[in-house]
Amino acid sequence: MELVPPLDPSSPEPLYSQLYRHIRAEIESGRLAAGVRLPSVRKLAAHLGISRTPVEAAYGQLAAEGYVRSKPRSGLTVLPFEPEFSREAELRSAKPSAASASHVSAPDAASNRSAEASSRGAVMANTNSAMSTADKAGSHTASPAPEVIRKIGLPEPIDFHYGDVDLDHFPYRLWHKLLGRCFAPDQRQLFRYGDPLGEPGFRAAVSDYAYRGRGVVCPPERIVVGAGTHHTIEQLCRLLQRTPYAADRTAIAVEESMSDGIAAIFRQYGYRLVPVRLEPDGIRIEDVYDSGALIVYTTPSHQFPYGMVLSIGKRRRLLNWAAETGGLIIEDDYDGEFRYAGMPIPSLQGLDPASGDSVIYVGTFSRALAPAFRLSYAALPPALAATAASALHPFDRLASPLHQKTLELFMAGGYLQRHIRKMRNVYQRKWTALVAEARRRLEPDFRIVGGAAGLHVLLESSGGVPEERLIGLAEQAGVRVYPTSVYRIAPERTGRHAVLLGFGGLSEDSIAEGIRMLADAWLA
Amino acid sequence: MELVPPLDPSSPEPLYSQLYRHIRAEIESGRLAAGVRLPSVRKLAAHLGISRTPVEAAYGQLAAEGYVRSKPRSGLTVLPFEPEFSREAELRSAKPSAASASHVSAPDAASNRSAEASSRGAVMANTNSAMSTADKAGSHTASPAPEVIRKIGLPEPIDFHYGDVDLDHFPYRLWHKLLGRCFAPDQRQLFRYGDPLGEPGFRAAVSDYAYRGRGVVCPPERIVVGAGTHHTIEQLCRLLQRTPYAADRTAIAVEESMSDGIAAIFRQYGYRLVPVRLEPDGIRIEDVYDSGALIVYTTPSHQFPYGMVLSIGKRRRLLNWAAETGGLIIEDDYDGEFRYAGMPIPSLQGLDPASGDSVIYVGTFSRALAPAFRLSYAALPPALAATAASALHPFDRLASPLHQKTLELFMAGGYLQRHIRKMRNVYQRKWTALVAEARRRLEPDFRIVGGAAGLHVLLESSGGVPEERLIGLAEQAGVRVYPTSVYRIAPERTGRHAVLLGFGGLSEDSIAEGIRMLADAWLA
């Protein structure tokens, strides 16, 4: 095997990215065939005369996207790649593949174990419980009684509440300054209801951002602004009511665990949810075919809550399903900005050979920025966008024009990409602190589940301790963790032995301290 | 007849208000019996040694609230008052009564004519077409072609768009300053999702405001914050799903013309709308009984779009219906702050003898302040409030905590009441300009329909010119007016001969100019 990537050290594109693109092209063209083993990191680095770091990063990205499979001590193997999107190819390649980057050790270990379980024909080990936008879980879980807190002498519990974001690094001063421009005499139209589809200037800025940041190909006139992901999903339900995808017991294929809020909205509109099994490389495409669904709702960049990435092979097969059946895919990219191993996974929407005809992409600023602005968006296929103006009732104008304008100015100044880069580092440090402490204190009694991405991880009890007991013990110790069972759509296949920890709003010190307290509570 | 009101000129309460309260108490106690004629304004003013103005104002208020009836040239007569809320009393008093204050001449003339039509057994003259939150109408009505605008040499049409508010008198500087306080280091929690029911401080301020401004009796823990009236209605639908008032083809009795957006939401949730006829003093209570509905949705302070006030007699009969049948009343007080004749009509909720057990009050800040903040609220009955925390999914947190906090500070400083007083004068001048010009230019070919309140009026063609033609002629002349048929729930009883004009966003000069242009277009 010869790998001769044309690396250009003077290019603004990082070496790892050049290397990743080259190998990916080799696989897609068939020059690197399925089953071929890639050279080890050490060997390729020496061969190319570069350090190991970019090689590791490129390999990690390829593994995360499902181009190669990583096995402990046997390196990376090229996976089958199906350019024709045929059902046969899909069925041929129905074996699961590992989803996570090889150097992300803790979650990786979990995925690999799951992959093994799965290849033995068993139900995936890390899909036996469920999870969320955990907004719900957070607000509805009882607080520890004040007596408990007094007894243990803590002012407040350490709260691994999902949906909390880091508020120490938000650019308050800059935001306030930009917001101030909305109060200029020539900006008074911002105090009205605003455009039902979103302010035109904001939609243009979002179109540009989604393309550059997430590979979403969508002109401004196909962007529809919402007041958070849930509201955007509601808008979509309303939009679809006048199409062949209308509700009335229509099936939506969903990941077997998913956001409970979004599930509630789909059901409220009269959709029937058909759970699709999760594998280490994302949803099982055979199940999608079998579901009889007209619509698939999925979180391909970072499955909620389990964290796996939908592999490139499955992405193409899912798009193929849509092309074959006339199906529609709703891609919920709720935290796609935050990936700590390799580059961000590009959106499914941008891969659509029908230039976005079959994918509705949903993005939010609740994690990249802050929830309080209540801003999200959908990138619509052309046919749906054409009817949006007449189909969306103006009562759906829930996103404040003032916040839209401020974020438009923020994006126009280049501040959003800069802020996301900064926050990616901040969250990566928090994630690393959590995973490192959990490996040290909780393994092997607990498995860490979830990719190296986003603002949450799962801890799963290897010994089968029920979720309620884990939560109860944690609360007594002054730590709040959250249930995962609330996110399960499928009938319970196994027990409930995992809890969800959101880490976005906690400091690294609090995270490590929280994990230590959990270890004391759970392993005592 | 002797009227000896204990007037106190040194009291902070205005004379007209003292006089109004005294006469109202006399009627409620039965000391002033049904059929008694009140002294003329001139006589009572002379008798009390005060000017005519407070007497006119007190009489206007009593007439608006349905305590007395005004007839041209025969003064005011006391109407029957039913303290026992019995069905028999209701049926006995089923004759319509005039709804508007006697000195509000133009709309009054319309009401009186309607009253006469109604007492002849005819269908109400001013309910033969329908209207809106007109957000919809506004955004969905085609703009005149650019050629038309160029031809008549106007830069833009005069747009009587409903939902637009006056933006020349908004306290931008003060608001920006208060908003700035949200950026203080101790306010970072405002950048999170916030409390699903609304921020506690904001709910307390709203409770206080609703009591003082609208007579709503509701402690903060029963206030639920929404992102505009439509969103609040959606929240209510979700809340009611777990109660005996759940949808599933349950009937809601609604005014035969109503907000199309709210109608769409009720229908989306699976409610069945049963139209109730409108009379000059509000909905026909017999129809409510006959509807078999569990819920009544009504706009008692200023019917949307026709503008009549639900009389005090009918308010009590409606509350009686609720008490007898276990029914629930949703009171939408969408513009109750702006009444130009007499005092604001107190809310139905505050009248509920069961201390708000059977009324859900819905208020909004979209008109009193500006739509862009997306803030509204519901005052819930105790039983419903008790379940709200668990029944309302956190995905319903759509009101930005930043806007909630700013408005809380605005209210705490006493600025909201002051702003509303100022805007009441501003809008009264606009309303007066519209009505005066319409009387001068359009009567008798057009009737002016709507109480002396709110931010819109209707113009109805006496000659039966269809709504579409009125809109088309207006557009050609460079004026935008809006359809009323979109608001009709009942099957069409008569034609569509009325258009809606929102005047909140236009200057007095533009309003007068727009009416002159309409007269030229319609009467040519």
Interface residues (C-beta under 8 A of the other chain):
Chain A: T133 D135 K136 G138 S139 H140 G163 D164 V165 L167 F170 Y172 R173 W175 H176 L179 G180 F183 R188 Q189 L190 F191 R192 Y193 G194 P196 A227 G228 H230 H231 R238 G261 I262 A264 I265 Q268 Y269 S366 A370 P371 A372 F373 R374 S390 H393 P394 F395 D396 R397 L398 A399 S400 P401 L402 H403 G505
Chain B: T133 D135 K136 G138 S139 H140 G163 D164 V165 L167 F170 Y172 R173 W175 H176 L179 G180 F183 R188 Q189 L190 F191 R192 Y193 G194 D195 P196 A227 G228 H230 H231 R238 G261 I262 A264 I265 Q268 Y269 S366 A370 P371 A372 F373 R374 S390 H393 P394 F395 D396 R397 L398 A399 S400 P401 L402 H403 G505
